[in-house]
Amino acid sequence: MIGKTYTRQLLAFSWWQMTAGTAVISATAAFSPSLAKAQDEATSSDTAAARELAVEGLKLADAGQCAQAIDRLARAEKLRHSPIVLDRLGECQIEEGKIVEGTEDLRKLLREMLPANPSPNVLRARERAQIALNAAKPKIAILNISIQGAGENVTVSVDGQLVPNALHDRDRPTDPGEHDVDATAPGYIKESRHVTLGPGEKQSVILTLRQDPASAIVQSSNAAKPSEAGSSTTGASPPIQAGVPPAALSTRRASGPNRTVSYVLWVIGGAAVSAGSAFGVAALVEKKDLARQCPGNSCPASSRGALDSANRNATISTIFIGTGAASLAVGTLLFFTAGSNRTTEISSTSYRPHAWVGLGRVGIDGNF
């Protein structure tokens, strides 16, 4: 009933008051009649549009459709301020869960100075605003966001809205419900947290930012570029050693331990052990067959070939497995005894090692 009274009152409500800005325009109008006329037309158009929006918004609010009413009431209030519209806007915002925004609009209304002779509807709007504010304040939740692991240039947002740095590690009034908290900083991995706040609940969230390894690599690479660029722009040629042909000059570069020999020996050793195992299995199968053919370790003449084959396979297996084990042992020893970072020379005539394996022997030679 009160809302309908507001609607009827709004139709006759005067939307503008004399202010300092209006006084300046009126004074200017005395010198420029065309400018004053244009300003009056713009004011009348805004007032009519604001009135239509306010009437629609108040009707929707009276019908309990606050979600649709908020848009009309906010646009009407933006065009022309009205205590009646601002009160209903704050009430609808609170009803739709926007408690922080709604209470701030109600506080704005209650902070206004009353005119000398306020209308009854304006007084009732203030009374409703005070009642709604008192009921909504205990429902406001508190969210305290702390950031660890990063120093400056930290960006914090709640539901996509930026949180000022002054509110980091401070109690921040927040609407009850679900919220997404995000924290980012240059060179750090983004940290996110999903929180749920109950009415009047206070909750603290600690986000720990971890340095991004990829960013650290990029920074170190960029830091190395100036020195590289400086060396390339000097135009200085590398010194030429006396008595050494240019083609034979070697370039130096820092490298890690050279474990090529270890890898080659491991490959050879693995292959030898595998081959030896295959010959060993063949020898065992043949000996099992011979055990059935030679009772009491006495073999007939027909089994002589099988016996020689079994002995030959056993001998080859022993050689291969021994060679493979030696290669693996030497490769492992060289792997762990290889020198630390050192300067290697790369000449125009490079050393190309290759491995060889023979019966009971293994080695490496190369071309220089």
C-alpha positions, 0 to 999 in steps of 0.5 A, spaced: 500 500 500 505 504 501 509 503 495 502 504 491 502 511 494 509 512 492 507 511 485 502 516 485 506 521 489 512 520 484 507 522 478 506 529 481 513 529 484 518 535 482 525 532 480 529 538 480 531 543 485 535 549 484 543 548 485 549 552 484 549 549 477 542 551 475 544 558 478 550 558 473 546 556 467 540 561 469 545 566 469 548 564 463 541 564 460 540 572 461 546 573 456 545 567 451 537 565 450 538 560 445 543 556 450 538 557 456 532 554 451 537 548 449 538 546 457 531 547 459 529 542 453 534 537 455 532 537 463 525 536 461 527 530 457 531 527 462 526 528 467 520 525 463 525 519 462 526 518 469 519 519 471 517 513 466 523 509 469 521 510 476 514 508 475 516 502 471 521 500 477 516 502 483 510 498 479 515 492 479 517 492 486 510 493 488 509 486 485 515 483 488 519 483 482 525 486 484 530 483 480 527 487 474 525 493 478 533 494 480 535 496 473 529 501 472 530 504 479 537 505 478 537 508 471 531 513 474 536 515 480 542 516 475 538 521 471 534 525 477 535 523 484 529 522 488 529 519 496 523 515 494 526 511 488 533 511 492 529 507 498 526 502 494 532 501 490 536 499 496 530 495 499 530 491 492 538 490 492 538 487 499 532 482 497 536 480 491 542 478 495 546 485 494 546 487 501 553 491 501 550 495 495 543 496 498 545 498 505 550 503 502 544 506 498 540 506 504 545 510 508 546 515 502 539 516 503 539 517 511 545 522 510 541 527 506 539 533 509 532 534 510 528 540 506 525 545 510 518 542 509 519 535 507 513 531 504 510 526 508 512 521 502 519 523 503 519 522 511 516 515 510 521 513 505 526 515 510 523 511 515 523 505 511 530 506 509 532 506 517 528 499 518 531 496 512 538 498 514 537 495 521 535 489 519 540 488 513 546 490 517 547 484 521 547 479 515 553 483 512 559 478 511 566 479 512 572 477 508 579 478 510 584 476 504 591 475 505 597 474 500 603 471 502 609 469 497 609 475 493 611 482 494 609 488 490 604 488 484 599 483 487 592 484 484 587 481 488 579 480 485 573 477 488 568 475 483 572 479 477 572 485 481 578 488 483 580 489 491 584 495 492 591 494 495 589 498 501 584 492 503 589 487 503 589 483 509 583 488 512 576 486 513 572 487 507 564 487 507 562 482 503 555 479 500 553 472 503 554 467 498 559 463 494 565 467 491 571 466 487 577 469 490 583 470 485 590 473 486 596 474 481 603 477 480 608 478 475 612 472 475 608 468 479 603 462 478 595 465 479 592 462 486 584 461 486 580 460 492 572 458 492 569 460 498 562 460 501 560 466 506 554 465 511 550 471 513 554 475 518 560 470 517 567 472 518 572 468 514 579 469 512 583 467 506 590 466 505 593 465 498 600 463 497 603 465 491 609 461 488 614 463 483 613 461 476 619 457 473 617 459 466 617 466 468 624 465 471 627 462 465 625 468 461 627 473 466 634 470 466 634 469 458 632 476 457 638 478 462 643 475 458 641 478 452 644 485 453 651 482 454 650 478 448 648 484 444 654 488 446 659 483 444 656 482 437 656 490 436 663 491 438 665 488 431 671 485 434 674 479 431 677 473 436 684 473 436 688 469 432 694 465 435 700 465 431 703 460 427 696 456 427 692 456 421 685 459 421 682 452 419 685 449 425 683 454 430 678 451 435 672 454 439 671 454 446 665 453 450 663 451 457 660 444 457 657 439 462 661 432 463 662 428 457 659 421 458 658 419 451 663 413 452 659 411 458 653 411 454 656 407 448 659 402 453 652 401 456 649 399 449 654 394 448 654 391 455 646 391 454 647 387 447 652 383 449 649 380 456 642 379 451 646 375 446 649 371 452 643 370 455 640 367 448 646 362 447 645 360 455 638 358 454 640 354 448 645 351 451 641 349 457 635 346 452 640 342 449 643 339 455 636 337 458 635 333 451 642 330 452 640 328 459 635 324 457 639 321 451 645 320 456 643 315 462 649 315 467 653 320 463 654 315 457 652 318 451 652 314 444 655 316 438 649 319 435 649 324 440 656 327 439 654 333 435 648 335 440 654 335 445 658 339 441 653 344 440 651 345 447 658 346 449 659 351 444 653 355 446 655 355 453 662 357 451 659 363 447 654 365 452 660 365 458 664 370 453 658 374 451 655 375 458 662 376 461 664 382 456 657 385 457 658 385 464 665 388 463 662 393 459 657 395 463 661 396 469 666 400 465 661 405 463 658 406 470 665 407 472 666 412 467 659 415 468 660 417 475 668 419 474 666 424 468 669 431 470 664 437 472 663 443 467 669 444 463 671 448 457 671 443 451 675 445 444 671 444 438 676 444 432 675 443 425 677 436 425 673 433 430 674 426 434 669 421 432 669 415 437 666 408 435 666 402 439 667 395 437 666 388 440 670 381 439 670 375 441 672 376 449 674 383 447 671 390 447 674 397 445 673 404 442 677 407 437 676 413 433 678 418 427 682 424 428 
